[in-house]
């Protein structure tokens, strides 16, 4: 399927301080789907502009919306590379299937993504800790009142040059554990990157902010005792003889950074497990001095060390000024691979040039 491409615009000068997710590049990839006309059609890369969409578009009323997040980097050798894009495209299609949305050809999506980045590669920052954030997303556009899967959709990709996710830099962040609300339930949409999951998480995030915490750690929706994930990250717990992360039970997003961390830890010889981890187990281990470190991981922040965890009156303090030893080691390894400073042993980089 050929792609129409609009001419490249002039090179831009990036601002010194890039706030995450506030600045966007010149172009957008856009493709329409119509079930009555044979599926996907008219892929185009064009100048970024506002959408014109009917107010009865089903996305506004029934929530068929999903997205992905990945990054492209300027490598130290001058090349441009994307970190594990095939895994994000695979997850995009799995999310689409769960939400009764059409899947797209993975090879073509990767081609269009590379074409878009190649067109706007001058927007990729050269500074340490900076990258080009890539946001593929899909919405239902059919104008109709009726609770059913739509017949029409748009798949789009936009790009945003970004600095570090946390403006204060790679420092540990405080996390609040709550059980008053739940983010997702098994057999629901938790394992899909559905927009509605993030809407459901906002009330907990707001509560955490009000209490002086950066993020909220969600517990399971049934027993309210097993940790699941942080708002925008998967979570890892370093015990005395084990590094554990919640198993993918159907309510947790299967993170690309998560699977990368697991692989790296196995390469290093750590005892890595995917299992249920109760908040009570963490409290007991902390009191015994056997809970050494907690960290989150995700595309935006890469690795985020946890300074302290609070669950009701129990406050577990790790290190409020410095990142944990394993967190820092993982951050340096992952970013080293992403910027081409460390050998890409698992072929995780896809090169644009």
Secondary structure, DSSP 8 states (H G I E B T S, - for coil): ---EE----------SS--TTS---SEEEEEEEEGGGTEEEEEEEEE-------TTBHHHHH--EEE--EEEEE-TTS-EEEESHHHHHHHHHHHHHHTT-----HHHHHHHHHHHHHHTGGGS--STT-EEEEEEEEEE--B--SSS--SEEEEEEEEEEE--SSTT-S--EEEEEE-SS-S--TTTTTTTTBHHHHHHHHHHHHHHHHTT-SEEEEE-TTTS-BEEEETTEEEEEEESS-EEE----SSS---HHHHHHHHHHHHTT--EEE---BHHHHHHHHHTT-EEEEEEEETTTEEEEEEEEEETTEEEE--SSS--HHHHHHHHHHHHHHTTSS--TT--EEE--
